[in-house]
Amino acid sequence: MIGARRVKRLETFCAFADFQKAFDYVNHDFLLHKLLDIGIDGKTYKVLKSIYAVSTSCVIVGDRMMDWFSVTSGVRQGDSLSLPSSSQFL
C-alpha cells in the first residue's frame, strides 16, 4: 500500500502502535468503570470485579518463591476475558 502510493507520488502518513504489552497496563479501576459504561453489570460485573479486586501474584526464581504482591493493572494472561477486557481501551 505504501509502495503503491509512493509510485503515484501521493503524500502518505503512517502510524504504528505496539500493542505487545497492552495487556500489562490496563488499570483495573478503569477497566471496571468501562465495563459499566458499555452495559456489563449485574452478576457478570460482580464476578469480574471480584476477580480483579484481590489480584495477587508472586515470582518464582529457580526453586525460590518471592513475596506475594498486589496486582492493580493488567489483565490475567490466558484468561478468556483478557482480550475482550483490554480491547475496551484500544
PyMOL commands that set and color helices and strands:
alter all, ss='L'
color gray80, all
select helices_A, chain A and resi 2-7+22-25+28-37+42-53+82-87
alter helices_A, ss='H'
color red, helices_A
select strands_A, chain A and resi 56-57+60-61+64-65+69-70
alter strands_A, ss='S'
color yellow, strands_A
deselect
rebuild
show_as cartoon
